Amino acid sequence: MADPSSGESTTQVSSFEYDSIGQVKKKSLKEINGSKTTVSKEVTYEYDELSRLVKETCRNMEEGKITENRVFSMIIIAM
């Protein structure tokens, strides 16, 4: 993507980190502009002992905002 005013191009790169069982722990969006690399957005994930997603935290570095979502699951046992 190129900035129309400066003509400089910016490349966006997504990267992922995984835990020992392959669940996504962190997702980052980086912007590379020449020799400068900045993280513009970062999302972290937390799971319970049954590997269910229980919390997602999104940090928007450009705006300085943090959004947190909690996921609640119910287990229904039929007898």
N, C-alpha and C positions, 0 to 999 in steps of 0.2 A: 504494500500500500504506500503511495507517495503523497507527501504533504504538498498541496498545490502552491502554497506560498513560498516554501523554501526549496522544493524540488527533491528533498531528501526522502529516501524510501525507508519504511519501517517494516520489519518482519515480525510476525506474531508466532510464537512457539508454545505449544501446550506440552506440559510434562506431567508425569504421574509417578507417585511413590506407592508401593504396595507393602502390605504386612507379610508375615511368614506363610500365611495360607492364601495369599493372592487377592485379598480385598484391597480396594483403593483406600489409602490413608490420606493422601494429599494430591490435589490437582492444582497446577499453577499455570497461569497465562503470562508469558514473558514477552516483552517488546524489545527488539534489537534494532537500534538506530545507530549505524556506524559502529563505533567501538563501545557504545553505551548500551547496557542491558538493564532493564528495569522490570520488576514484577508488578503487573497491573492488577491482577486478581489472583486470589488464593482460596481454595476451598479445602477444608479438612473434614474428615469423616470419622465417626466413632461407632463402634458396633458392640452389641451385648455378647454374652457368653454363647449364644446360639447363632452368632454371626449375622444378626439382624441389624440393619442400620438404625441407630437410635438418635444420632445427632449429626447435623451438618452445619458447619460454620463457614460463612463466606466473608472474606475480607476484600473490599474494593480499595486498593491502595491509592488510586487516583482521587477518589472522593473522600477517603478516610472513614468509610462506613463499614460496620461489621453487622452482618445479619446472621442470626442463629435460628435454626429450625430443629425442633425436637420431634422425633417420630415415635409414636406410641403404637405398640402392637399388642393384640390380645390373643391369648391362646385359649381355645375352647376345646375342652376334653369331653367327648361324648361317651357316656357309659351305658 
